[in-house]
Amino acid sequence: MTALVILGAGFGGLELSARLAEDLVDEVEVTLIDRSDSFVFGFAKLDVMFGHRSPDDVRLYYRDVAKPNVQFRQETVRSIDPQARQVVTDRATYDADILVVALGADLDPYATPGLVEGGHEFYSPEGAERIAELLPSFEAGVAVIGVLGPVFKCPPAPNEAALMLHDHLTARGVRDAVTIHLINPLESPIPVSEETSAAIVSLLAERGIEHWPSAHVQRLDPAAKVAHLADGRSLPYDLFLGVPVHRAPAVVVDAGLTEDGWIPVDPATFATRFPGVYAVGDVTSAPVPRAGTIAEGEAATLADVLVATLKGGSQPPPYSGATICYIETGGGTVAKVDVDFLSGARPTALFTAPSAEVAEEKRRFGEVRARRWFGG
């Protein structure tokens, strides 16, 4: 049996382990390692943040992963030796025939001076929970949603947060007393799709949300409650909700796996420069955005590669970069964009306008993956 170790149980690690359980049940023994005890869909953090669901409602526990050749270990990775394919955690040492790094991107709130003291991040489950406790007492002033780094997971999420904050304040009858600003380093909400970006910009404008594209918050002054931008502008605030700087986990950097901050991979196979070592998801520098559905697609391609390698056969076609992105637009509606980043000479995108029907489709999307990965 081939010993296959997967580091990280997000979209990429979960999809890969599910595929290997189906297609290589007699060929591999899989160890899936993650420091957390549970998985939370990224979009569910916004539901928690605005009080639509409780933290317990959105957790899917890894103990429920019941696949014949997959063992889950809740452990923290301390070191990775990619040459020897050896992993040391806080509890054990693992020697892998095949090693897959799917540890995602870590949040670094300390990278932006003043954020920890004068603002709140909403990209972690814990951050979303803290904001859920804070928002009910926020009744007036200036709310700023700021993206603090050039690379971040799920490009639509800051726009979704702004639109959902508008709904939250409107439902409480205090929207007229609050000014909402959205500051984003991207030149448009969804750069790959002009139609989607135009629709989001229109929704923001209709709701009186100030949108500052191509703008970067460099630091916060917690005492004065002022956000300072790279272009010299400053913006006083009463509530700052930030998307922190993203970085590859330190254990990945220390292992010598990264170049320019992220793991370079062959986009056709997701192989790294180390034999028998692969990487998928947010931790890589693959030429696609960082998003859960992207990581899922990469993992599916890697599963095909491993099946062909271990069972024999021709290598599969490279990952196309085709995925669906759902976008919360407020009022119980959801939009979506079908994108294909890599199949053609340039990316393509098909926008579907917001509707309750797409919201139901998004709900089913989550249910299908919960059943597939956790058996619930």
N, C-alpha and C positions, 0 to 999 in steps of 0.2 A: 504494500500500500504506500502511496505517495503521501508524505506529510506536508500539508499545505496550511500555512499560518496567515491569517488575515488580521491586520492591525487596524481597528476602527470599525464600528458597527453603525455607520450612517447609511444613507441611501446606497452607496457603493458597496460597502461590506455586506449589508443585508441582501442585496440583490445577487451578489456574487455567491454568497453562501447558499442561497436558495437554489440557484442554478446548478451549483456543484452537487447539491443534495439530490437533484433530479437526474442529472446527466452523467455524473461520475461517482455514483453511490458505491460502486465496487472498486473504484480505482484510487480514491483519495480519502484521507482522514483529515477533516478540517477543524482547526482551532481558531475560533473567532474571539478576539480580545478587544475589550473596551473598558475604559475606566468608570463609565457610568453603569447604573443598573437598569436604565430604561432609555428608550428612544422617543423623541418628540419631533413630529413633522414641523418644519420651519414655519409653515403658515399657521400652525396651531398656537405659536407664541403670540401672534397678534390677537387671537381669540381670547387668550388668557389676559393679555395686557388691557383689553377693553371690557373685561368682565363677562364675556360671552360664554366662557367655559372655565372650569376650575383647573388648577394645575394637575390634580389627580385624574381628571377626565381625559387629559391629552397624553398621558404617559402609557407607553407600550413596553412592558417589562421583558427584558431579555431572557428571563427565566422561562418564558413561555415559548422560546424558540425550541421546537421539538422536531429535529430532523435526524435521521438515523446515523449520518456520518459527520455531524456538526456538533462540536462541543463549545459552549460559550464559557469564557472566563472573564469575570469582572476584576481586572487588574490594570495597573498603571505601567505603561512601557517606560523603562528606565534607560535602556540603551539598545541600539540596533547595530549589528555588524553585517553590512550588506555583502561583504566578500564571503563570509562564512555562512551567511543567511541564519544568523543566530540572534535571538531576541531575549533580553533579560527584562523581567518585570519586577514589581515589588514582591512577587510571591514565587516566581519560578523562572527557569531558563528553557527556551524552546529552540530546537534545531529543526529548520525547515528544509525540505527539498525545493519547495516553491514558497516564496514570501511575497505577500501583497500588502503594500502600504496604502491605507485608505483613511488616514487619521484626520483628514480635513484641514481647515484653517483655524488657527486659534485667534481669539479676540485679544487685543492689546489696548485696553482703555488708558493705560499709563503712557502710551505713545503720544497722546494729545495732552499737553499741559493744561491742567485745570478741569479735565473731564470728570475725574473721580471725585474731586472736591465740589465741583459746581454743576454737574450734570448727571444724566442717567443713561445707561446703555439699555437697549431693548432687543438685542440680538441673541441673548442667552435666555434659557428658561427662567433662571433666577432673576435676571434683569427685568423680564416681562412681569414676573410676579411682584417685584418691588414697585413697578410703575402702576400695576393694578391697584395696589394699596394707596398710592399717592394721588392718582387722578381724581377720585371722588371729592377731594378737598380743593382742587384747582378750579377756580370760578372766574378769574379775570386776569388779564395781563397779556404778555407776549409768549407764545409757545414756538420754539424753534426745533425743527427736525433736521439734523445735520449729518451728512455722510462725511467721515473724517479721513478716509483713505481712498486711493484711486482704484483699489481692487477690493470688491466686497461681494458676499454671497447674495444671490437673488436680487438683481437690479430693480425689479418692481417694488420691493418691500418698502423702501422709504416713501414712495408715492402712496402705497396702500395705507401706511401708518397715518399719513396726512389726511387722507379721505376718511378713514375710520375715526380719527380724532375729531374731525368735523361732525360726523354723525353722533359721536358720543356726547360732545358738548351741546349739540342741537337737542338731543333727547333730554338733556338735563336743563334746557332752557337758558344756558349761559353763553351760547355761541357768539352773540353780539358783543359780549364783553371780552372776547379773546381774539387776538390777531395770530394767525398761523403762518409761519414761514417755513419753506422747504428749501434747503441748501444742498446742492448735489454737484459733485465734480464732473459728472457726465454732461455732455452737451445737450442731451435729450433724455427723457425717461427710459426709453428702450432704443438705444442707438441702431439696432439692427432693423427696426421697423418704423418708418416715418409715419405710417397710418396709426399705429398703436401709440406712438409718442404724441401725435397731434390729438388723439382722443383723450389721453391722460391730461395733457396740458389744458384742454378744454374743460375737463371735469374739475381740475384744480381752480381754474379761473371762475367757473360758475359758482364755486363754493367760497370764493373770496380768499383763496389760499395763495399767498405770495410765493412764487416759484423763482428761485435764483439758480439757473443752470451754470455749468462751467465755473463753479465757485467752490472754494475750499476753506473750511474753518481750520485755522492753524492752532489756535489756543483759546481757552476760556479764561476770563478773569473772574474767579468765583466771588471775590469780595464785592466787585462792582456789578456782577452779573452781566458781563458783556462778552460776546463772541467776536473774536478778531479774525478777519479773513486774510488770505494770502494776497489779495489785490488791494489791501489797504483799508477796505471798508470795515466797519464795526457795527454790531447789532446788539442792543440791550435785550435782555430776555428775563422772563420770570420762570420759565420751564424749558430746559434743554434736554431733548431726547436724541441721543447720538448712536450712529452706527460706527463702532470703533474700528480703528486700524486693524487689518487682518494680517497675520503672519503664519508661515509654516511652523508647526510645533518645534520647539527647541531640540527635542530628541531627534528629529529628522535632520535638522541642520547640523547637529553635532555628529551625526552618522556620516556626513559627507555626501549625502544624497542630493543636495540642492545645488542649483546654479542660479544666481540672481534672485535668490530667495525662495525658489520653488523647485520641485522635482521635474526635470525634463524627461519626457517619455516619447517613445515612438508612437504617434497618434494612430497608427494602424494596429498595433499590438499592445500598447501600454507597457512595453518593456522599458526598463531603465538601462543605464549603461552597465549594470551589474548582472551577470548571468543568473537566471532564475528568480530575479527580483522585478516585480511589476508595481505600478502605482496607478490609482484612479481617483477621481474626484477633485475636491478643492485644493488638495495639497500639490497638485501638478501644475505645470505651465502649458498644458494642452491648449490649442488655439480656440477655445470656447469659453463662454462665461462660466462662473462658478454658481452652480445651482444643483439642487437635489436630483432633479430629473436628468440633468446632464450626467451626474455621477452614476445614476442608475443605468443610463444608456452605455456609458463607458464600461461598466461592470458586465453588462450583457455581452458586449463585444469581447472583453477579456475571457469570459466564460467560454465563448465559441473558440477562442484561440487555445485555451487550455484543453478543451475537448479534442480539438484537432491534434494537439501536441501529444496528448496521453493516449488517445485511441487510434491515432493515425488518420490521415486524410489531409486534404488541401486546407490551407489557411483560409479563414473567412474574409469577406471584404472588410475594409477598414471602417471604423466608426463614422457614420455620416454626419453626426452632430444634429440629428433631427430630434426635436423634442416639443413638448407642449408646456407653455407657461400660463398659469392661471393668475389673474389680477383682480383682487378685491376692489370694487369700485363704489362701495357704500350702498345703503338702501337695500341690502339683501341681494344685490346683483354682483355678478362676476363676469369679467371679460377674459378672453384667452387669445394667445397668439401661437400659431403653429410655425415653428422656425426650423430651418435646415441650414446649418452653418458651414458644412464642409463638402456636401455632395457636388455642388456646382462651382462655377468660377467665382461666384460671390454669394453671400448668404441670402436666403429668401425668407419671407414671412407672410403669413396669412392671418389677418386680424378678424376676430369674431366679437361683435359689439356686446356690451354688458347685458345680461339677462338673468332671470331666475333659473332658466334652464341650464345655463352654463354653471351657475352656482351648484345645482344638483349634480352636474357632471363632476365638478371638483370634489364634492362630498363622496361620490362613488369612487373617484380616483384614490382617495385616502383609504376607503374601506377595502378596496381590492388589495392594496399593498399590505394593509394590516393583516388580512387573512393569509396572504401569500407568505409573508415573512414570519408571522407569529402564530398562525393557525387559529386566530380568534374569529 
